[in-house]
């Protein structure tokens, strides 16, 4: 492949790991970031062409896409925080759904022959205590889930108009670089700060009974790459482990790795509205069609998240400020 590969939201959590996954591909990498946001600190600007693009600006999206003319597009940009979607529902809808519309409309206008992977979310599904397959009915319970369902409808309409669009539905994924607003990264950051003497040795927690299907982000982005290579356009694929441990189990494993004693303390402010008690997926389709399955054990993921925060805090680079 000589045409570039485009990753939108490349300075985000999954986007930055996807850049790592694509380094050995041999094609030039073009990385879009939101306006005013810095490139990912882990990736050299010289090796990757970084471009600031506001997905809400249709003309800017088309101009940047016309310049890149990629062979593959991974549309990782978007508002990813469920809690933020309650506070900023309009912005979340604009970026997640309207931004996708602008990208796909530009691809049609430019007649790009590109394979396009659109990561959606498992939160489009109706809550269920059984494993969710791609045939399970959608019924999002949060503004975030609603915007991701809208994004999917835009994506599949793009496929109907002739674009090679593949939809991914990742379940929870964890790993280094994740924002501490997400539960596992937040626990690890609190532990690392306590170890460094920068915070009270207390972990503030929300609902620990919720069960979540968790996959390492590096396995997740490997699935994205496989979808670009061999996924069927117009098809939806779950990306999940098929196992949903309680949040309490993830916390216990992190606490067992702490270098200082820590106390676990409930915090009502961390409870989310409409928090599904169980989110468990079936990965049978992507396993059967593409041979993908997660290979990174959960204990390695947790160790890597904790080590990431230890290193970040030791370097004085904690972006979130005081705990």
MARRO-461730 format. One record per residue (C-alpha): residue number from 1; residue in one letter; z, y, x. Coordinates in steps of 0.1 Angstrom, whole numbers, always signed. Example, Ala and Ser with C-alpha at 12.3 -4.5 7.8 and 13.67 -1.06 7.14 Angstrom:
BEGIN
{1, "A", {+78, -45, +123}},
{2, "S", {+71, -11, +137}},
//
This chain:
BEGIN
{1, "X", {+0, +0, +0}},
{2, "X", {-10, +34, +14}},
{3, "X", {-2, +55, -16}},
{4, "X", {+34, +68, -17}},
{5, "X", {+63, +54, -36}},
{6, "X", {+81, +80, -57}},
{7, "X", {+118, +77, -65}},
{8, "X", {+132, +104, -89}},
{9, "X", {+169, +110, -88}},
{10, "X", {+167, +98, -52}},
{11, "X", {+200, +115, -42}},
{12, "X", {+219, +98, -69}},
{13, "X", {+238, +65, -67}},
{14, "X", {+211, +39, -75}},
{15, "X", {+183, +62, -62}},
{16, "X", {+198, +64, -27}},
{17, "X", {+203, +27, -25}},
{18, "X", {+167, +22, -38}},
{19, "X", {+155, +43, -8}},
{20, "X", {+173, +18, +14}},
{21, "X", {+156, -11, -3}},
{22, "X", {+122, +5, +1}},
{23, "X", {+124, +15, +37}},
{24, "X", {+107, -17, +49}},
{25, "X", {+79, -15, +24}},
{26, "X", {+56, +5, +47}},
{27, "X", {+44, +30, +21}},
{28, "X", {+54, +67, +24}},
{29, "X", {+85, +76, +4}},
{30, "X", {+87, +107, -19}},
{31, "X", {+121, +115, -32}},
{32, "X", {+127, +139, -61}},
{33, "X", {+160, +156, -65}},
{34, "X", {+173, +180, -90}},
{35, "X", {+169, +217, -83}},
{36, "X", {+197, +231, -62}},
{37, "X", {+209, +196, -51}},
{38, "X", {+208, +186, -15}},
{39, "X", {+189, +155, -3}},
{40, "X", {+209, +123, +1}},
{41, "X", {+230, +126, +33}},
{42, "X", {+222, +90, +42}},
{43, "X", {+185, +96, +45}},
{44, "X", {+166, +116, +71}},
{45, "X", {+144, +144, +57}},
{46, "X", {+117, +137, +83}},
{47, "X", {+113, +100, +72}},
{48, "X", {+113, +108, +35}},
{49, "X", {+95, +137, +18}},
{50, "X", {+121, +154, -4}},
{51, "X", {+110, +176, -33}},
{52, "X", {+132, +196, -57}},
{53, "X", {+119, +190, -93}},
{54, "X", {+135, +201, -126}},
{55, "X", {+125, +173, -151}},
{56, "X", {+129, +198, -180}},
{57, "X", {+100, +218, -166}},
{58, "X", {+68, +200, -177}},
{59, "X", {+45, +221, -155}},
{60, "X", {+67, +215, -124}},
{61, "X", {+68, +178, -131}},
{62, "X", {+30, +176, -133}},
{63, "X", {+24, +197, -102}},
{64, "X", {+48, +176, -81}},
{65, "X", {+33, +143, -95}},
{66, "X", {-2, +156, -88}},
{67, "X", {+8, +163, -52}},
{68, "X", {+24, +128, -47}},
{69, "X", {+0, +106, -66}},
{70, "X", {+22, +76, -61}},
{71, "X", {+13, +39, -66}},
{72, "X", {+49, +31, -78}},
{73, "X", {+73, +53, -96}},
{74, "X", {+110, +45, -100}},
{75, "X", {+125, +70, -125}},
{76, "X", {+161, +69, -115}},
{77, "X", {+169, +106, -124}},
{78, "X", {+191, +113, -153}},
{79, "X", {+226, +121, -166}},
{80, "X", {+246, +89, -160}},
{81, "X", {+281, +98, -171}},
{82, "X", {+291, +86, -206}},
{83, "X", {+320, +111, -207}},
{84, "X", {+296, +139, -197}},
{85, "X", {+273, +130, -226}},
{86, "X", {+301, +137, -251}},
{87, "X", {+306, +171, -235}},
{88, "X", {+270, +180, -229}},
{89, "X", {+249, +160, -254}},
{90, "X", {+220, +184, -254}},
{91, "X", {+216, +185, -216}},
{92, "X", {+219, +147, -215}},
{93, "X", {+191, +143, -241}},
{94, "X", {+169, +169, -223}},
{95, "X", {+171, +152, -190}},
{96, "X", {+172, +116, -200}},
{97, "X", {+146, +116, -228}},
{98, "X", {+126, +148, -225}},
{99, "X", {+124, +145, -187}},
{100, "X", {+110, +110, -191}},
{101, "X", {+85, +123, -216}},
{102, "X", {+73, +150, -191}},
{103, "X", {+70, +125, -163}},
{104, "X", {+49, +100, -184}},
{105, "X", {+28, +127, -200}},
{106, "X", {+19, +140, -165}},
{107, "X", {+11, +105, -154}},
{108, "X", {-13, +101, -184}},
{109, "X", {-28, +135, -178}},
{110, "X", {-34, +127, -141}},
{111, "X", {-47, +93, -150}},
{112, "X", {-24, +77, -124}},
{113, "X", {-28, +40, -118}},
{114, "X", {+9, +36, -110}},
{115, "X", {+34, +9, -119}},
{116, "X", {+64, +28, -134}},
{117, "X", {+99, +13, -136}},
{118, "X", {+122, +31, -161}},
{119, "X", {+159, +22, -157}},
{120, "X", {+176, +24, -191}},
{121, "X", {+211, +11, -198}},
{122, "X", {+229, -18, -214}},
{123, "X", {+247, +8, -235}},
{124, "X", {+216, +9, -259}},
{125, "X", {+229, -24, -274}},
{126, "X", {+250, -29, -304}},
{127, "X", {+285, -40, -293}},
{128, "X", {+289, -77, -292}},
{129, "X", {+314, -102, -277}},
{130, "X", {+285, -126, -268}},
{131, "X", {+260, -124, -240}},
{132, "X", {+234, -98, -248}},
{133, "X", {+197, -107, -245}},
{134, "X", {+168, -83, -246}},
{135, "X", {+163, -93, -282}},
{136, "X", {+198, -81, -293}},
{137, "X", {+195, -51, -317}},
{138, "X", {+201, -16, -303}},
{139, "X", {+229, +5, -318}},
{140, "X", {+242, +29, -292}},
{141, "X", {+278, +40, -297}},
{142, "X", {+277, +71, -274}},
{143, "X", {+255, +101, -269}},
{144, "X", {+245, +86, -235}},
{145, "X", {+234, +54, -250}},
{146, "X", {+215, +72, -277}},
{147, "X", {+196, +92, -250}},
{148, "X", {+188, +60, -231}},
{149, "X", {+174, +44, -262}},
{150, "X", {+153, +75, -268}},
{151, "X", {+141, +72, -232}},
{152, "X", {+131, +36, -238}},
{153, "X", {+111, +46, -269}},
{154, "X", {+93, +72, -248}},
{155, "X", {+87, +46, -221}},
{156, "X", {+73, +20, -244}},
{157, "X", {+51, +46, -261}},
{158, "X", {+37, +54, -227}},
{159, "X", {+29, +18, -222}},
{160, "X", {+11, +17, -255}},
{161, "X", {-10, +47, -242}},
{162, "X", {-21, +27, -212}},
{163, "X", {+6, +32, -186}},
{164, "X", {+20, +3, -167}},
{165, "X", {+56, +9, -177}},
{166, "X", {+84, -16, -172}},
{167, "X", {+119, -10, -187}},
{168, "X", {+151, -22, -169}},
{169, "X", {+184, -24, -187}},
{170, "X", {+210, -25, -159}},
{171, "X", {+246, -33, -168}},
{172, "X", {+275, -19, -148}},
{173, "X", {+267, -17, -111}},
{174, "X", {+291, -7, -83}},
{175, "X", {+289, +0, -46}},
{176, "X", {+293, +26, -19}},
{177, "X", {+283, +62, -27}},
{178, "X", {+292, +59, -64}},
{179, "X", {+307, +90, -81}},
{180, "X", {+345, +86, -85}},
{181, "X", {+341, +94, -122}},
{182, "X", {+331, +57, -125}},
{183, "X", {+361, +34, -128}},
{184, "X", {+358, +11, -97}},
{185, "X", {+348, +40, -73}},
{186, "X", {+376, +61, -88}},
{187, "X", {+402, +34, -82}},
{188, "X", {+390, +29, -46}},
{189, "X", {+391, +67, -39}},
{190, "X", {+426, +70, -52}},
{191, "X", {+437, +41, -29}},
{192, "X", {+419, +55, +1}},
{193, "X", {+435, +90, -4}},
{194, "X", {+469, +74, -7}},
{195, "X", {+463, +54, +25}},
{196, "X", {+454, +87, +43}},
{197, "X", {+485, +104, +30}},
{198, "X", {+464, +129, +9}},
{199, "X", {+477, +119, -25}},
{200, "X", {+505, +103, -44}},
{201, "X", {+503, +65, -40}},
{202, "X", {+495, +62, -77}},
{203, "X", {+464, +50, -94}},
{204, "X", {+457, +67, -127}},
{205, "X", {+440, +42, -151}},
{206, "X", {+425, +41, -186}},
{207, "X", {+417, +9, -206}},
{208, "X", {+422, -21, -183}},
{209, "X", {+415, -47, -210}},
{210, "X", {+378, -38, -213}},
{211, "X", {+355, -65, -198}},
{212, "X", {+324, -54, -179}},
{213, "X", {+294, -73, -166}},
{214, "X", {+294, -60, -130}},
{215, "X", {+266, -63, -103}},
{216, "X", {+264, -48, -69}},
{217, "X", {+241, -18, -68}},
{218, "X", {+221, -33, -39}},
{219, "X", {+213, -63, -61}},
{220, "X", {+204, -39, -89}},
{221, "X", {+179, -20, -69}},
{222, "X", {+164, -52, -55}},
{223, "X", {+157, -61, -91}},
{224, "X", {+140, -27, -96}},
{225, "X", {+117, -34, -67}},
{226, "X", {+108, -69, -81}},
{227, "X", {+100, -53, -114}},
{228, "X", {+76, -29, -97}},
{229, "X", {+60, -58, -78}},
{230, "X", {+57, -84, -105}},
{231, "X", {+73, -73, -138}},
{232, "X", {+52, -74, -170}},
{233, "X", {+43, -39, -182}},
{234, "X", {+57, -32, -217}},
{235, "X", {+85, -56, -212}},
{236, "X", {+123, -50, -210}},
{237, "X", {+145, -68, -185}},
{238, "X", {+183, -70, -184}},
{239, "X", {+198, -67, -149}},
{240, "X", {+233, -82, -149}},
{241, "X", {+255, -110, -135}},
{242, "X", {+263, -129, -167}},
{243, "X", {+300, -125, -159}},
{244, "X", {+323, -99, -174}},
{245, "X", {+357, -97, -157}},
{246, "X", {+384, -74, -172}},
{247, "X", {+388, -40, -155}},
{248, "X", {+423, -52, -147}},
{249, "X", {+409, -79, -125}},
{250, "X", {+388, -54, -105}},
{251, "X", {+418, -32, -101}},
{252, "X", {+440, -60, -89}},
{253, "X", {+415, -70, -63}},
{254, "X", {+413, -35, -50}},
{255, "X", {+451, -31, -50}},
{256, "X", {+454, -63, -30}},
{257, "X", {+433, -46, -3}},
{258, "X", {+454, -14, -2}},
{259, "X", {+471, -7, +31}},
{260, "X", {+501, +10, +14}},
{261, "X", {+520, +1, -18}},
{262, "X", {+505, +18, -48}},
{263, "X", {+517, +22, -84}},
{264, "X", {+494, +18, -114}},
{265, "X", {+500, +44, -141}},
{266, "X", {+483, +48, -175}},
{267, "X", {+465, +81, -181}},
{268, "X", {+455, +88, -217}},
{269, "X", {+429, +113, -205}},
{270, "X", {+410, +85, -190}},
{271, "X", {+405, +66, -223}},
{272, "X", {+369, +69, -236}},
{273, "X", {+359, +73, -272}},
{274, "X", {+340, +42, -285}},
{275, "X", {+348, +21, -255}},
{276, "X", {+333, -13, -260}},
{277, "X", {+359, -41, -255}},
{278, "X", {+332, -64, -240}},
{279, "X", {+298, -57, -223}},
{280, "X", {+283, -90, -211}},
{281, "X", {+246, -96, -205}},
{282, "X", {+222, -125, -201}},
{283, "X", {+198, -124, -171}},
{284, "X", {+178, -154, -182}},
{285, "X", {+145, -134, -186}},
{286, "X", {+145, -118, -151}},
{287, "X", {+157, -150, -135}},
{288, "X", {+130, -171, -151}},
{289, "X", {+101, -146, -147}},
{290, "X", {+109, -131, -113}},
{291, "X", {+135, -154, -97}},
{292, "X", {+160, -126, -94}},
{293, "X", {+197, -132, -94}},
{294, "X", {+227, -113, -79}},
{295, "X", {+237, -126, -44}},
{296, "X", {+264, -101, -33}},
{297, "X", {+299, -114, -42}},
{298, "X", {+322, -90, -62}},
{299, "X", {+348, -91, -34}},
{300, "X", {+323, -78, -9}},
{301, "X", {+313, -50, -33}},
{302, "X", {+349, -40, -38}},
{303, "X", {+356, -41, +0}},
{304, "X", {+325, -20, +7}},
{305, "X", {+335, +6, -20}},
{306, "X", {+369, +9, -5}},
{307, "X", {+356, +11, +30}},
{308, "X", {+331, +38, +19}},
{309, "X", {+360, +60, +6}},
{310, "X", {+381, +54, +36}},
{311, "X", {+353, +66, +59}},
{312, "X", {+344, +95, +36}},
{313, "X", {+380, +108, +35}},
{314, "X", {+385, +102, +72}},
{315, "X", {+355, +124, +79}},
{316, "X", {+367, +151, +56}},
{317, "X", {+336, +146, +34}},
{318, "X", {+352, +137, +0}},
{319, "X", {+329, +156, -23}},
{320, "X", {+352, +154, -53}},
{321, "X", {+380, +175, -39}},
{322, "X", {+417, +167, -46}},
{323, "X", {+424, +136, -66}},
//
